[in-house]
Amino acid sequence: MRAERFDAVAAGLRIAARSLALLARRQRGLAEELLAEELPWLTWLPPEERVVCVRELLADLVAGADTGLLTPFARNLASWRSTAEAWADPSLARDLQGPVDGDGPVIDKPMSEAA
């Protein structure tokens, strides 16, 4: 890709990301609705989690658009999608929220490298 074309794509992404972030600040419900259309799995998240997800993804997208580093956004997107998939399975969601049986083997605390 030529530098001129890359710069044009990056500038467009910055404007789109910042515009979406501004929309989210002024019309949070509308921003959530737009993201839910693009990311239908958002509907599997509980409402309070959905708000946090949208806020985090928008922040990462704006930062990535500004710096050209979109890896944190991509990681966070994958993480939230996995979380939504867990919430979509009621028995899995219930198991993950409840206490965990401590029936695994006891292991020693790792020694620090400085010791």
C-alpha positions as CSV (number, residue, x, y, z in Angstrom):
1,M,0.0,0.0,0.0
2,R,1.3,3.4,-0.9
3,A,2.0,5.9,1.9
4,E,-0.5,8.4,0.5
5,R,-3.3,5.7,0.5
6,F,-2.4,4.5,4.0
7,D,-2.5,8.1,5.3
8,A,-5.9,8.7,3.7
9,V,-7.3,5.5,5.3
10,A,-5.8,6.4,8.7
11,A,-7.3,9.9,8.5
12,G,-10.7,8.5,7.6
13,L,-10.6,6.0,10.4
14,R,-9.6,8.8,12.9
15,I,-12.6,10.9,11.8
16,A,-15.0,8.0,11.9
17,A,-13.8,6.8,15.4
18,R,-13.9,10.3,16.9
19,S,-17.4,10.9,15.4
20,L,-18.7,7.7,16.9
21,A,-17.2,8.6,20.2
22,L,-18.8,12.0,20.2
23,L,-22.1,10.4,19.3
24,A,-21.7,8.0,22.2
25,R,-21.2,10.8,24.6
26,R,-24.2,12.8,23.4
27,Q,-26.6,9.9,22.5
28,R,-25.4,6.8,24.3
29,G,-28.5,4.8,23.4
30,L,-28.1,5.6,19.8
31,A,-24.4,4.7,19.8
32,E,-25.3,1.4,21.5
33,E,-28.0,0.7,18.9
34,L,-25.6,1.4,16.1
35,L,-22.9,-0.9,17.6
36,A,-25.4,-3.6,18.3
37,E,-26.4,-3.5,14.6
38,E,-22.7,-4.0,13.7
39,L,-22.0,-6.3,16.6
40,P,-25.2,-8.3,17.2
41,W,-23.6,-10.3,20.0
42,L,-23.8,-7.2,22.2
43,T,-27.4,-8.2,22.9
44,W,-26.1,-11.2,24.9
45,L,-24.4,-9.0,27.4
46,P,-26.3,-7.8,30.5
47,P,-27.3,-4.1,30.1
48,E,-24.6,-2.8,32.6
49,E,-21.9,-4.9,30.8
50,R,-23.1,-3.6,27.4
51,V,-22.5,0.0,28.5
52,V,-19.0,-0.9,29.8
53,C,-18.2,-2.8,26.5
54,V,-19.3,0.1,24.3
55,R,-17.3,2.6,26.3
56,E,-14.1,0.5,26.2
57,L,-14.4,-0.4,22.5
58,L,-15.0,3.2,21.6
59,A,-12.0,4.4,23.7
60,D,-9.8,1.8,22.1
61,L,-11.0,2.6,18.7
62,V,-10.4,6.3,19.1
63,A,-6.9,5.7,20.5
64,G,-6.1,3.2,17.8
65,A,-7.3,5.6,15.1
66,D,-5.2,8.3,16.5
67,T,-2.0,6.2,16.8
68,G,-2.5,3.7,14.1
69,L,-2.2,0.9,16.6
70,L,-5.5,-1.1,16.5
71,T,-4.2,-4.2,18.2
72,P,-5.6,-3.3,21.6
73,F,-9.0,-2.6,20.0
74,A,-8.9,-6.0,18.2
75,R,-7.9,-7.8,21.5
76,N,-10.7,-6.1,23.5
77,L,-13.2,-6.8,20.8
78,A,-12.3,-10.5,20.9
79,S,-12.4,-10.5,24.6
80,W,-15.9,-8.9,24.8
81,R,-17.2,-11.2,22.2
82,S,-16.0,-14.2,24.2
83,T,-17.7,-12.7,27.3
84,A,-20.9,-12.3,25.4
85,E,-20.8,-15.9,24.2
86,A,-20.4,-17.0,27.8
87,W,-23.4,-15.0,28.8
88,A,-25.4,-16.5,25.9
89,D,-25.1,-19.9,27.6
90,P,-27.2,-19.6,30.8
91,S,-25.6,-22.7,32.5
92,L,-22.1,-21.5,31.7
93,A,-22.9,-18.0,32.9
94,R,-24.3,-19.3,36.1
95,D,-21.3,-21.6,36.7
96,L,-18.8,-18.8,36.0
97,Q,-20.6,-16.5,38.5
98,G,-20.9,-19.0,41.3
99,P,-18.3,-20.1,43.8
100,V,-15.6,-22.5,42.4
101,D,-15.0,-25.8,44.1
102,G,-11.5,-25.7,45.4
103,D,-10.9,-29.4,44.5
104,G,-7.8,-28.9,42.3
105,P,-4.3,-29.7,43.5
106,V,-2.6,-27.3,45.9
107,I,0.4,-25.7,44.2
108,D,3.2,-23.7,45.8
109,K,3.3,-19.9,45.2
110,P,5.9,-19.2,42.4
111,M,9.2,-17.8,43.6
112,S,10.1,-14.3,42.4
113,E,13.0,-14.1,40.0
114,A,14.7,-11.6,42.3
115,A,14.9,-14.2,45.2
